Amino acid sequence: MNYGPHRPTVNHLTRTKWHTTAIVFVGFSLQVWGLARQSLWFDEAFSATVAGVGWPVFWTALLVDGVHPPGYYLLLRGWLALTGPGEFALRFPSVAAATVSIPLIFQIGRQLHSRRLGLAAAALLAVNPFAWWYAQEARMYSLLLCLTLFSGYAFWQLTRRPGPKWTALLAGASAAGFLIHYFLLAFSLVQFVYLLVTLKANHRVLRWWAASQAAAIVPFLPWAWAVARREGGGFGINWIPPVTVADLPLTLANLAFAAHRPDWPVTWASVLLVGGAVALGVSAVRRSFGAQSKATGPFLWWVGLWLALPLLLVWFFSLRQPLYVDRYFILSLPALLLLLACVRLLPKRRGNLALSILLLASGAGLLRMHIEPEFTKEDWRAAARTVQAAEQPGDALIVRSVQSSIAFGYYYRGVLTPQTGSVNEQTFPPESLIGDSRRVWLVYRRPFRPTHAFAGSAPFSWRDVDDPVLGPWLNAHRNYLADEITLPGVYVTRYQLPAR
């Protein structure tokens, strides 16, 4: 059912098809351009490593980690078996998912209101810097975005036309999403709350929806059972910082325009722009539907819950156990863009101007990501090349942690055998790893604990290492530091020790 105020003609449909195609082409071009330009950072190297190991190690690694279900890694494993583990190939599934998301958000906007809203939302997604960043990352977040949109489209169709067709499609999208990321469970909660709020109109939909979710959870249960039974039972999320009141508006600015730093004036300007655009958009929706229309309530309830409920739920839960990280909320990005796109429903000149301002702000976010150093990923590629270019047989090569070893090992093809300086909470004394070597390489990763930041690329040095075992050794041997190379997120040092 289309709530749009105008019935489209054949010419309108043809123009819409060409406009949608052009928007998808722009989005794909932006996402695929420079796909292998930056080095893989740790999370991406973890994806590549896990996807490439044998099956026993594959399952053990995922269960020990426990942070993500296996769906993305299984998909990546199959893909890399066809393409090989190059950087472009690793990241391309994310590009594909982000590209498919553009016509999906168009269809949702069209079903919610009109083709005009769908095109505006698609245009905003095509140039959205937050979506662009994760389209260029070998992680599951673009796929989470795509499956959220697919699930949202199937759910809305189910509320319009209850029956087995849309129930099955919703079940399939939800089942895939549950195996990609735990946070898609929050989107099922959004759907349930919406049905409760609109129960009078959707009471017949509830049983179809319940059937879809019962079917969707079945493939997830073996993984949930395995995670619950593993030894230790913890998740590697202790790095997530506590939440603050400022996190909610910062997340909205970050989702919309990649403006995340509280010390940036542009961040708070972005918060105001998002708030003003949403207010104008809601007003425009009300006017376009008409004061007496029964369609306004479902539209605003659905999109509003989709945006707000996951953020608020996780924020309040994080007061007890921090879980709040912006990239997890990519599932709420479509709702924000749909609300922002509603400015296109303003009278023609005002609507065009408002949408143009939002597109320019998104473009500015994309430009910042290309030119500002803080959007540079950890440069493990350069770190490996640095060591390879100057290493000598007999050197000792110590990589600070298991995480660093994974990222460094993806690129390193030298003659030395990298040794890991720490495993979990245990740090090994450097003397036990150096042996008789006089030339010692140490490779560190800058600690990166983001709530809103995209990359941990700020410079640091050995003086910033606060480890009680390694720190004193570094200080005692500072006079033997022969070389140090500071790279984005990575620090490489070489020591020339005296003869013993």
Sequence and secondary structure as in RCSB ss.txt:
>XXXX:A:sequence
MNYGPHRPTVNHLTRTKWHTTAIVFVGFSLQVWGLARQSLWFDEAFSATVAGVGWPVFWTALLVDGVHPPGYYLL
LRGWLALTGPGEFALRFPSVAAATVSIPLIFQIGRQLHSRRLGLAAAALLAVNPFAWWYAQEARMYSLLLCLTLF
SGYAFWQLTRRPGPKWTALLAGASAAGFLIHYFLLAFSLVQFVYLLVTLKANHRVLRWWAASQAAAIVPFLPWAW
AVARREGGGFGINWIPPVTVADLPLTLANLAFAAHRPDWPVTWASVLLVGGAVALGVSAVRRSFGAQSKATGPFL
WWVGLWLALPLLLVWFFSLRQPLYVDRYFILSLPALLLLLACVRLLPKRRGNLALSILLLASGAGLLRMHIEPEF
TKEDWRAAARTVQAAEQPGDALIVRSVQSSIAFGYYYRGVLTPQTGSVNEQTFPPESLIGDSRRVWLVYRRPFRP
THAFAGSAPFSWRDVDDPVLGPWLNAHRNYLADEITLPGVYVTRYQLPAR
>XXXX:A:secstr
    SS   HHHHHHHHHHHHHHHHHHHHHHHTTTTSS   HHHHHHHHHHHS HHHHHHHHHHH SS SHHHHH
HHHHHHHH S HHHHHHHHHHHHHHHHHHHHHHHHHHT HHHHHHHHHHHHT HHHHHHHTSSSSHHHHHHHHHH
HHHHHHHHHHS SHHHHHHHHHHHHHHHHH TTHHHHHHHHHHHHHHTHHHHHHHHHHHHHHHHHHHGGGHHHHH
HHHHSSS   S TTS    TTHHHHHHHHHHHS   TT HHHHHHHHHHHHHHHHHHHHHHHHH TT SSHHHHH
HHHHHHHHHHHHHHHHHTTTS    GGGGGGGHHHHHHHHHGGGGSSHHHHHHHHHHHHHHHHHHHHHHHH GGG
    HHHHHHHHHHH  TT EEEESSHHHHHHHHHH  SSS  EESEETTEE  HHHHHTT SEEEEEEE     
SS S       GGG   TTHHHHHHHTGGGEEEEEEETTEEEEEEE    
